[in-house]
Amino acid sequence: MGTTKSVQDLVAAARSEIRNLTVDDVAAGLDSGAVVLIDIREPDEVSRDGVIPGAVPAPRGMLEFYADPASPYHREEFDPAGATILYCASGGRSALAVQALQTLGYADVAHLDGGLKAWRAAGREVVAPPE
């Protein structure tokens, strides 16, 4: 029988292998207009907690389907050749999701370390989700 790992182990391993961006890094990318910011939280979280302005909603369960250009669910906001930043509530799911997008061929993908919680703690703007 193999060694069992916890989700914390998986997230820690992912964070050691991906680009972990600070709030300031993400804000600079958004200001430049050169990145697509993807919110991978569930719809109830988005409704309850708001969103970072300009974020594209893509619940974690649909991320790979939206991101894969060969998928019938592909969304045009997703570009394997473009710069992509993911975020969730606190950074665990987005760290794992970066690895999934890398597997799909996304070369310039990172996540907001600390997620929306870090964004809010830094005093950055959060808005109500679009209707």
DSSP file (Angstrom, degrees, kcal/mol; ACC not computed):
  #  RESIDUE AA STRUCTURE BP1 BP2  ACC     N-H-->O    O-->H-N    N-H-->O    O-->H-N    TCO  KAPPA ALPHA  PHI   PSI    X-CA   Y-CA   Z-CA
    1    1 A M              0   0    0      0, 0.0     3,-0.1     0, 0.0     2,-0.0   0.000 360.0 360.0 360.0 139.9    0.0    0.0    0.0
    2    2 A G        -     0   0    0      1,-0.1     2,-0.3     0, 0.0     0, 0.0  -0.175 360.0 -85.4 -76.3 169.1    1.3    3.5   -0.9
    3    3 A T        -     0   0    0      1,-0.0     2,-0.4    -2,-0.0    -1,-0.1  -0.570  42.6-130.9 -74.3 133.7    2.0    6.4    1.4
    4    4 A T        -     0   0    0     -2,-0.3     2,-0.3    -3,-0.1    -1,-0.0  -0.706  22.5-164.2 -88.2 137.4   -1.1    8.5    2.2
    5    5 A K        -     0   0    0     -2,-0.4     2,-0.2     3,-0.0     0, 0.0  -0.872  13.1-129.7-117.3 153.3   -0.7   12.3    1.8
    6    6 A S     >  -     0   0    0     -2,-0.3     4,-2.0     1,-0.1     5,-0.1  -0.523  29.5-108.2 -91.8 166.7   -3.0   15.0    3.2
    7    7 A V  H  > S+     0   0    0      1,-0.2     4,-2.7     2,-0.2     5,-0.2   0.852 122.6  58.6 -62.7 -33.1   -4.4   17.8    1.1
    8    8 A Q  H  > S+     0   0    0      1,-0.2     4,-2.6     2,-0.2    -1,-0.2   0.891 104.6  50.6 -62.1 -38.0   -2.0   20.1    3.0
    9    9 A D  H  > S+     0   0    0      2,-0.2     4,-2.4     1,-0.2    -2,-0.2   0.918 110.7  48.7 -63.6 -43.5    0.8   17.9    1.7
   10   10 A L  H  X S+     0   0    0     -4,-2.0     4,-2.5     2,-0.2    -2,-0.2   0.920 113.2  46.5 -62.8 -44.6   -0.5   18.2   -1.9
   11   11 A V  H  X S+     0   0    0     -4,-2.7     4,-2.9     2,-0.2     5,-0.2   0.919 112.0  50.7 -65.1 -43.6   -0.9   22.0   -1.6
   12   12 A A  H  X S+     0   0    0     -4,-2.6     4,-1.5     1,-0.2    -1,-0.2   0.909 111.7  48.2 -61.0 -41.8    2.6   22.4   -0.1
   13   13 A A  H  X S+     0   0    0     -4,-2.4     4,-0.6     2,-0.2    -1,-0.2   0.924 112.0  49.4 -64.0 -44.1    4.1   20.3   -2.9
   14   14 A A  H >X S+     0   0    0     -4,-2.5     3,-1.7     1,-0.2     4,-0.9   0.936 108.6  52.6 -60.2 -46.6    2.2   22.3   -5.5
   15   15 A R  H 3< S+     0   0    0     -4,-2.9     3,-0.3     1,-0.3    -1,-0.2   0.813 105.6  55.1 -61.3 -29.5    3.4   25.6   -4.0
   16   16 A S  H 3< S+     0   0    0     -4,-1.5    -1,-0.3    -5,-0.2    -2,-0.2   0.635 113.7  41.6 -77.2 -11.5    7.0   24.5   -4.2
   17   17 A E  H << S+     0   0    0     -3,-1.7     2,-0.2    -4,-0.6    -2,-0.2   0.451 110.2  56.3-114.0  -3.3    6.6   23.8   -7.9
   18   18 A I  S  < S-     0   0    0     -4,-0.9     2,-0.6    -3,-0.3    92,-0.1  -0.665  90.2 -86.9-124.0 176.0    4.7   26.8   -9.2
   19   19 A R        -     0   0    0     90,-0.5    92,-1.7    -2,-0.2     2,-0.7  -0.793  36.7-161.2 -87.7 121.7    4.8   30.6   -9.3
   20   20 A N  E     -a  111   0A   0     -2,-0.6     2,-0.3    90,-0.2    92,-0.2  -0.915  12.1-158.1-104.7 111.0    3.3   32.0   -6.1
   21   21 A L  E     -a  112   0A   0     90,-3.0    92,-2.3    -2,-0.7     2,-0.1  -0.656   8.4-131.8 -96.2 146.6    2.4   35.7   -6.7
   22   22 A T     >  -     0   0    0     -2,-0.3     4,-2.3    90,-0.2     5,-0.2  -0.371  33.0-102.5 -81.9 169.4    1.9   38.4   -4.1
   23   23 A V  H  > S+     0   0    0      1,-0.2     4,-2.8     2,-0.2     5,-0.2   0.921 125.4  51.2 -57.2 -44.8   -1.0   40.7   -4.0
   24   24 A D  H  > S+     0   0    0      1,-0.2     4,-2.3     2,-0.2    -1,-0.2   0.882 107.6  52.5 -63.2 -38.4    1.2   43.5   -5.4
   25   25 A D  H  > S+     0   0    0      2,-0.2     4,-2.1     1,-0.2    -1,-0.2   0.933 112.5  44.9 -59.9 -46.5    2.4   41.1   -8.2
   26   26 A V  H  X S+     0   0    0     -4,-2.3     4,-2.5     2,-0.2    -2,-0.2   0.921 112.0  51.6 -66.4 -44.5   -1.2   40.4   -9.2
   27   27 A A  H  X S+     0   0    0     -4,-2.8     4,-2.7     1,-0.2    -1,-0.2   0.905 109.7  50.3 -59.4 -41.7   -2.2   44.0   -9.0
   28   28 A A  H  X S+     0   0    0     -4,-2.3     4,-1.8     2,-0.2    -1,-0.2   0.904 110.1  50.3 -63.7 -41.4    0.7   45.0  -11.3
   29   29 A G  H  X>S+     0   0    0     -4,-2.1     5,-1.0     2,-0.2     4,-0.8   0.904 112.3  46.9 -62.7 -41.5   -0.3   42.4  -13.8
   30   30 A L  H ><5S+     0   0    0     -4,-2.5     3,-0.7     1,-0.2    -2,-0.2   0.908 110.0  53.1 -66.2 -41.9   -3.9   43.6  -13.8
   31   31 A D  H 3<5S+     0   0    0     -4,-2.7    -1,-0.2     1,-0.2    -2,-0.2   0.843 107.5  52.2 -61.8 -33.5   -2.8   47.2  -14.1
   32   32 A S  H 3<5S-     0   0    0     -4,-1.8    -1,-0.2    -5,-0.2    -2,-0.2   0.710 100.8-136.9 -75.9 -19.7   -0.7   46.2  -17.2
   33   33 A G  T <<5S+     0   0    0     -4,-0.8    -3,-0.2    -3,-0.7    -2,-0.1   0.587  73.5 114.7  74.4   9.0   -3.7   44.5  -18.8
   34   34 A A      < +     0   0    0     -5,-1.0    49,-0.6    48,-0.0     2,-0.3   0.403  62.0  61.9 -95.2   2.2   -1.4   41.7  -19.8
   35   35 A V  E     -b   83   0A   0     -6,-0.6     2,-0.5    47,-0.1    49,-0.2  -0.904  67.9-135.9-128.8 156.4   -2.9   38.9  -17.7
   36   36 A V  E     -b   84   0A   0     47,-2.2    49,-2.8    -2,-0.3     2,-0.5  -0.958  21.9-149.9-106.5 125.9   -6.2   37.1  -17.4
   37   37 A L  E     -b   85   0A   0     -2,-0.5    19,-3.0    17,-0.4     2,-0.5  -0.865  11.2-162.6-100.1 124.6   -7.3   36.7  -13.8
   38   38 A I  E     -bc  86  56A   0     47,-3.3    49,-2.0    -2,-0.5     2,-0.7  -0.931   9.2-153.4-114.2 124.6   -9.4   33.6  -13.2
   39   39 A D  E     -bc  87  57A   0     17,-2.7    19,-2.7    -2,-0.5    49,-0.2  -0.863  12.7-178.8 -95.7 111.6  -11.6   33.2  -10.0
   40   40 A I        +     0   0    0     47,-2.6    20,-2.0    -2,-0.7    21,-0.2   0.302  40.0 118.9 -98.1  10.1  -11.9   29.4   -9.4
   41   41 A R  S    S-     0   0    0     46,-0.4    17,-0.2    18,-0.2    -2,-0.1  -0.271  73.2 -93.3 -71.3 162.9  -14.1   29.7   -6.3
   42   42 A E    >>  -     0   0    0     17,-0.1     4,-2.0     1,-0.1     3,-0.8  -0.396  36.6-108.1 -74.0 153.4  -17.6   28.2   -6.2
   43   43 A P  H 3> S+     0   0    0      0, 0.0     4,-2.6     0, 0.0     5,-0.2   0.834 118.6  55.1 -53.4 -37.1  -20.6   30.4   -7.2
   44   44 A D  H 3> S+     0   0    0      1,-0.2     4,-2.0     2,-0.2     5,-0.2   0.872 108.4  49.0 -67.1 -34.2  -21.9   30.6   -3.6
   45   45 A E  H <> S+     0   0    0     -3,-0.8     4,-3.1     2,-0.2     5,-0.3   0.909 111.3  49.6 -66.9 -42.5  -18.4   31.9   -2.4
   46   46 A V  H  X S+     0   0    0     -4,-2.0     4,-2.1     1,-0.2    -2,-0.2   0.930 112.6  47.1 -62.7 -46.4  -18.4   34.5   -5.2
   47   47 A S  H  < S+     0   0    0     -4,-2.6    -1,-0.2    -5,-0.2    -2,-0.2   0.900 119.0  40.6 -61.3 -41.9  -21.9   35.7   -4.3
   48   48 A R  H  < S+     0   0    0     -4,-2.0    -2,-0.2    -5,-0.2    -1,-0.2   0.895 128.2  26.3 -74.7 -42.7  -21.1   35.9   -0.6
   49   49 A D  H  < S-     0   0    0     -4,-3.1    -3,-0.2     1,-0.2    -2,-0.2   0.517  97.9-131.7-107.4  -7.5  -17.6   37.3   -0.7
   50   50 A G     <  -     0   0    0     -4,-2.1     2,-0.3    -5,-0.3    -1,-0.2  -0.238  23.0 -92.1  81.6-176.0  -17.4   39.3   -4.0
   51   51 A V  B     -E  127   0B   0     76,-3.0    76,-3.0    -4,-0.1     3,-0.0  -0.903  27.8 -99.6-136.8 160.1  -14.7   39.3   -6.6
   52   52 A I    >   -     0   0    0     -2,-0.3     3,-2.2    74,-0.2    74,-0.2  -0.717  61.6 -95.1 -75.6 129.8  -11.5   41.0   -7.7
   53   53 A P  T 3  S+     0   0    0      0, 0.0    -1,-0.1     0, 0.0    72,-0.0  -0.194 108.6  17.0 -52.9 132.9  -12.6   43.5  -10.4
   54   54 A G  T 3  S+     0   0    0      1,-0.3   -17,-0.4   -18,-0.0     2,-0.1   0.366  88.2 145.1  89.0  -4.2  -12.1   42.0  -13.9
   55   55 A A    <   -     0   0    0     -3,-2.2    -1,-0.3   -19,-0.1   -17,-0.2  -0.391  46.4-133.1 -70.6 144.7  -11.8   38.4  -12.8
   56   56 A V  E     -c   38   0A   0    -19,-3.0   -17,-2.7    -2,-0.1     2,-0.3  -0.856  22.5-127.2 -95.0 124.9  -13.3   35.7  -15.0
   57   57 A P  E     +c   39   0A   0      0, 0.0   -17,-0.2     0, 0.0   -15,-0.1  -0.571  41.4 154.8 -76.7 133.6  -15.4   33.2  -13.1
   58   58 A A        -     0   0    0    -19,-2.7     5,-0.2    -2,-0.3    -2,-0.1  -0.592  35.8-138.6-155.9  86.1  -14.5   29.5  -13.6
   59   59 A P    >>  -     0   0    0      0, 0.0     3,-2.7     0, 0.0     4,-0.9  -0.136  26.6-112.7 -50.9 142.8  -15.5   27.2  -10.7
   60   60 A R  G >4 S+     0   0    0    -20,-2.0     3,-0.7     1,-0.3     4,-0.4   0.813 114.6  61.1 -48.5 -38.8  -12.7   24.7  -10.0
   61   61 A G  G 34 S+     0   0    0      1,-0.2    -1,-0.3   -21,-0.2     4,-0.1   0.700 113.6  35.3 -66.0 -18.4  -14.8   21.8  -11.2
   62   62 A M  G <> S+     0   0    0     -3,-2.7     4,-2.6   -22,-0.1     3,-0.3   0.434  87.5 103.4-110.4  -2.9  -15.0   23.2  -14.7
   63   63 A L  H <X S+     0   0    0     -4,-0.9     4,-2.5    -3,-0.7     5,-0.2   0.895  82.5  44.1 -51.7 -54.5  -11.6   24.8  -14.9
   64   64 A E  H  > S+     0   0    0     -4,-0.4     4,-1.7     1,-0.2    -1,-0.3   0.863 114.3  51.5 -62.2 -35.3   -9.9   22.2  -17.2
   65   65 A F  H  4 S+     0   0    0     -3,-0.3     8,-0.3     1,-0.2    -1,-0.2   0.892 113.7  43.5 -69.3 -40.1  -13.0   22.0  -19.4
   66   66 A Y  H  < S+     0   0    0     -4,-2.6     9,-2.2     8,-0.2    12,-0.2   0.849 116.5  48.8 -68.9 -35.0  -13.0   25.8  -19.9
   67   67 A A  H  < S+     0   0    0     -4,-2.5    -2,-0.2    -5,-0.3    -1,-0.2   0.747  89.4  87.5 -81.2 -26.1   -9.2   25.9  -20.3
   68   68 A D    ><  -     0   0    0     -4,-1.7     3,-2.1    -5,-0.2     6,-0.2  -0.661  64.3-153.8 -82.7 114.5   -8.8   23.2  -22.9
   69   69 A P  T 3  S+     0   0    0      0, 0.0    -1,-0.2     0, 0.0     5,-0.1   0.736  95.8  56.8 -58.8 -21.5   -9.2   24.6  -26.5
   70   70 A A  T 3  S+     0   0    0      3,-0.0    -5,-0.1    -3,-0.0    -2,-0.1   0.545  87.9  98.6 -85.9  -7.2  -10.3   21.2  -27.7
   71   71 A S  S X  S-     0   0    0     -3,-2.1     3,-1.6    -6,-0.2    -6,-0.0  -0.556  76.2-133.8 -82.1 142.9  -13.2   21.0  -25.1
   72   72 A P  T 3  S+     0   0    0      0, 0.0    -1,-0.1     0, 0.0    -6,-0.1   0.673 110.1  54.9 -65.9 -14.2  -16.7   21.8  -26.2
   73   73 A Y  T 3  S+     0   0    0     -8,-0.3    -8,-0.1    -5,-0.1    -3,-0.0   0.392  78.6 138.3 -96.6   1.7  -16.9   23.9  -23.0
   74   74 A H    <   -     0   0    0     -3,-1.6     2,-0.4    -6,-0.2    -8,-0.2  -0.152  42.3-148.1 -53.1 138.7  -13.8   26.0  -23.8
   75   75 A R    >   -     0   0    0     -9,-2.2     3,-2.0     1,-0.1    -1,-0.1  -0.920  15.0-130.8-111.9 138.3  -14.1   29.7  -23.0
   76   76 A E  T 3  S+     0   0    0     -2,-0.4    -1,-0.1     1,-0.3    -2,-0.1   0.699 101.6  71.1 -62.9 -20.6  -12.3   32.3  -25.2
   77   77 A E  T 3  S+     0   0    0      2,-0.0     2,-0.5   -11,-0.0    -1,-0.3   0.744  84.8  82.7 -66.3 -20.7  -10.9   34.1  -22.1
   78   78 A F    <   +     0   0    0     -3,-2.0     3,-0.1   -12,-0.2     6,-0.0  -0.756  56.0 171.2 -90.9 122.6   -8.6   31.1  -21.6
   79   79 A D    >   -     0   0    0     -2,-0.5     3,-1.9     1,-0.1   -43,-0.1  -0.947  27.2-155.3-134.7 111.6   -5.5   31.1  -23.8
   80   80 A P  T 3  S+     0   0    0      0, 0.0    27,-1.1     0, 0.0    28,-0.5   0.754  99.8  50.1 -57.1 -23.5   -2.7   28.6  -23.2
   81   81 A A  T 3  S+     0   0    0     25,-0.1     2,-0.1    26,-0.1    25,-0.0   0.554 101.5  80.4 -91.2  -8.7   -0.2   31.1  -24.8
   82   82 A G  S <  S-     0   0    0     -3,-1.9     2,-0.5     1,-0.1    26,-0.5  -0.392  91.4 -91.0 -95.4 172.8   -1.3   34.0  -22.6
   83   83 A A  E     -b   35   0A   0    -49,-0.6   -47,-2.2    -2,-0.1     2,-0.4  -0.728  47.4-175.2 -84.3 126.7   -0.5   35.0  -19.0
   84   84 A T  E     -bd  36 109A   0     24,-2.8    26,-1.9    -2,-0.5     2,-0.4  -0.981  13.2-170.2-129.6 133.8   -3.0   33.5  -16.6
   85   85 A I  E     -bd  37 110A   0    -49,-2.8   -47,-3.3    -2,-0.4     2,-0.3  -0.992  10.0-160.2-123.8 130.6   -3.4   34.1  -12.9
   86   86 A L  E     +bd  38 111A   0     24,-2.4    26,-2.4    -2,-0.4     2,-0.3  -0.771  10.0 179.8-105.3 151.5   -5.7   31.9  -10.7
   87   87 A Y  E     +b   39   0A   0    -49,-2.0   -47,-2.6    -2,-0.3   -46,-0.4  -0.994   8.8 170.5-148.4 154.3   -7.1   32.7   -7.3
   88   88 A C        -     0   0    0     24,-0.3    28,-2.6    -2,-0.3    29,-0.2  -0.489  58.4 -66.2-133.4-154.6   -9.4   31.1   -4.8
   89   89 A A  S    S-     0   0    0     26,-0.2    28,-2.5    -2,-0.2    29,-0.3   0.939 122.4  -5.9 -70.8 -47.0  -10.3   31.9   -1.2
   90   90 A S  S    S-     0   0    0     25,-0.2    24,-0.5    26,-0.2    25,-0.2   0.415 102.7 -94.1-134.4   1.2   -6.9   31.3    0.4
   91   91 A G  S  > S+     0   0    0     23,-0.3     4,-1.2    22,-0.2     5,-0.1   0.329  94.3 101.5 107.9  -7.9   -4.6   29.9   -2.2
   92   92 A G  H  > S+     0   0    0      2,-0.2     4,-1.8     1,-0.1     5,-0.2   0.970  87.4  39.3 -74.0 -54.0   -4.9   26.1   -1.8
   93   93 A R  H  > S+     0   0    0      1,-0.2     4,-2.4     2,-0.2     5,-0.1   0.884 115.7  53.2 -63.5 -38.3   -7.2   25.2   -4.6
   94   94 A S  H  > S+     0   0    0      2,-0.2     4,-1.9     1,-0.2    -1,-0.2   0.860 105.1  54.6 -68.6 -32.9   -5.5   27.7   -6.9
   95   95 A A  H  X S+     0   0    0     -4,-1.2     4,-1.1     2,-0.2    -1,-0.2   0.936 112.5  43.2 -62.9 -45.4   -2.1   26.2   -6.3
   96   96 A L  H  X S+     0   0    0     -4,-1.8     4,-1.4     1,-0.2    -2,-0.2   0.878 111.6  55.2 -65.8 -37.2   -3.4   22.8   -7.3
   97   97 A A  H  X S+     0   0    0     -4,-2.4     4,-2.3     1,-0.2    -1,-0.2   0.829  98.5  61.4 -68.5 -31.9   -5.2   24.3  -10.3
   98   98 A V  H  X S+     0   0    0     -4,-1.9     4,-2.4     1,-0.2    -1,-0.2   0.930 103.3  51.2 -58.0 -44.1   -2.0   25.9  -11.6
   99   99 A Q  H  X S+     0   0    0     -4,-1.1     4,-2.0     1,-0.2    -1,-0.2   0.892 107.4  53.0 -61.5 -38.6   -0.6   22.4  -11.9
  100  100 A A  H  X S+     0   0    0     -4,-1.4     4,-1.2     1,-0.2    -1,-0.2   0.925 110.5  46.6 -62.6 -44.0   -3.7   21.2  -13.8
  101  101 A L  H  <>S+     0   0    0     -4,-2.3     5,-2.5     1,-0.2    -2,-0.2   0.873 108.5  55.7 -68.1 -34.8   -3.3   24.1  -16.3
  102  102 A Q  H ><5S+     0   0    0     -4,-2.4     3,-1.6     1,-0.2    -1,-0.2   0.904 104.7  53.7 -60.8 -39.5    0.4   23.4  -16.7
  103  103 A T  H 3<5S+     0   0    0     -4,-2.0    -1,-0.2     1,-0.3    -2,-0.2   0.825 105.0  54.9 -62.7 -31.5   -0.5   19.9  -17.7
  104  104 A L  T 3<5S-     0   0    0     -4,-1.2    -1,-0.3    -3,-0.1    -2,-0.2   0.404 130.9 -94.6 -83.1   2.8   -2.8   21.3  -20.3
  105  105 A G  T < 5S+     0   0    0     -3,-1.6     2,-0.7     1,-0.3    -3,-0.2   0.546  73.3 148.2 100.1   8.2    0.1   23.3  -21.8
  106  106 A Y      < +     0   0    0     -5,-2.5    -1,-0.3     1,-0.2     3,-0.3  -0.681  17.9 177.6 -76.8 116.8   -0.3   26.6  -20.1
  107  107 A A  S    S+     0   0    0    -27,-1.1     2,-0.8    -2,-0.7    -1,-0.2   0.805  71.1  49.7 -91.2 -32.5    3.3   27.9  -19.7
  108  108 A D  S    S+     0   0    0    -28,-0.5   -24,-2.8   -26,-0.5     2,-0.4  -0.635  80.2 128.1-111.0  73.1    2.6   31.3  -18.1
  109  109 A V  E     + d   0  84A   0     -2,-0.8   -90,-0.5    -3,-0.3     2,-0.3  -0.983  21.2 152.8-131.9 140.0    0.3   30.5  -15.3
  110  110 A A  E     - d   0  85A   0    -26,-1.9   -24,-2.4    -2,-0.4     2,-0.3  -0.842  28.3-125.0-148.5-178.8    0.6   31.4  -11.6
  111  111 A H  E     -ad  20  86A   0    -92,-1.7   -90,-3.0    -2,-0.3     2,-1.0  -0.959  25.0-105.4-138.5 159.8   -1.7   31.9   -8.6
  112  112 A L  E >   -a   21   0A   0    -26,-2.4     3,-2.2    -2,-0.3   -24,-0.3  -0.737  40.0-136.2 -82.0 105.3   -2.4   34.6   -6.0
  113  113 A D  T 3  S+     0   0    0    -92,-2.3   -22,-0.2    -2,-1.0   -90,-0.1  -0.475  91.6  19.4 -66.3 125.4   -0.8   33.2   -2.9
  114  114 A G  T >> S-     0   0    0    -24,-0.5     4,-1.6    -2,-0.3     3,-0.5   0.255 102.8-142.2  94.5 -11.7   -3.2   33.7    0.0
  115  115 A G  H <>  -     0   0    0     -3,-2.2     4,-2.0     1,-0.2     3,-0.5  -0.019  57.7 -21.9  58.8-155.5   -6.1   34.1   -2.4
  116  116 A L  H 3> S+     0   0    0    -28,-2.6     4,-2.8     1,-0.2     5,-0.2   0.816 134.7  62.3 -59.9 -32.3   -9.0   36.6   -1.9
  117  117 A K  H <> S+     0   0    0    -28,-2.5     4,-2.4    -3,-0.5    -1,-0.2   0.923 106.4  43.9 -61.0 -43.8   -8.2   36.7    1.8
  118  118 A A  H  X S+     0   0    0     -4,-1.6     4,-1.6    -3,-0.5    -2,-0.2   0.890 111.9  54.0 -67.1 -39.5   -4.7   38.1    1.1
  119  119 A W  H  <>S+     0   0    0     -4,-2.0     5,-2.1     1,-0.2     3,-0.2   0.940 112.7  42.9 -59.3 -49.0   -6.2   40.5   -1.4
  120  120 A R  H ><5S+     0   0    0     -4,-2.8     3,-2.3     1,-0.2    -2,-0.2   0.916 110.0  56.2 -63.3 -44.4   -8.7   41.9    1.1
  121  121 A A  H 3<5S+     0   0    0     -4,-2.4    -1,-0.2     1,-0.3    -2,-0.2   0.789 103.5  55.7 -60.7 -27.9   -6.1   42.0    3.9
  122  122 A A  T 3<5S-     0   0    0     -4,-1.6    -1,-0.3    -3,-0.2    -2,-0.2   0.431 119.8-112.0 -84.1   0.9   -4.0   44.2    1.7
  123  123 A G  T < 5 +     0   0    0     -3,-2.3    -3,-0.2     1,-0.2    -2,-0.1   0.688  64.0 154.2  79.1  18.1   -6.9   46.7    1.3
  124  124 A R      < -     0   0    0     -5,-2.1    -1,-0.2    -6,-0.2     2,-0.1  -0.406  50.4 -86.9 -80.1 158.5   -7.4   45.9   -2.4
  125  125 A E        -     0   0    0     -2,-0.1     2,-0.4   -72,-0.0    -1,-0.1  -0.383  40.1-177.6 -70.3 136.5  -10.8   46.4   -4.0
  126  126 A V        -     0   0    0    -74,-0.2     2,-0.3    -2,-0.1   -74,-0.2  -0.997  10.7-169.4-129.6 134.6  -13.4   43.6   -4.0
  127  127 A V  B     -E   51   0B   0    -76,-3.0   -76,-3.0    -2,-0.4   -78,-0.0  -0.766  31.6 -87.4-121.9 165.5  -16.7   44.2   -5.8
  128  128 A A        -     0   0    0     -2,-0.3   -81,-0.1   -78,-0.2     3,-0.1  -0.437  57.1 -99.4 -66.1 146.1  -20.1   42.5   -6.1
  129  129 A P        -     0   0    0      0, 0.0    -1,-0.1     0, 0.0   -79,-0.0  -0.347  43.4 -97.0 -67.0 149.3  -20.1   39.8   -8.8
  130  130 A P              0   0    0      0, 0.0    -3,-0.0     0, 0.0     0, 0.0  -0.334 360.0 360.0 -62.3 148.0  -21.6   40.7  -12.1
  131  131 A E              0   0    0     -3,-0.1    -3,-0.0    -2,-0.0     0, 0.0   0.478 360.0 360.0 -74.7 360.0  -25.2   39.7  -12.5
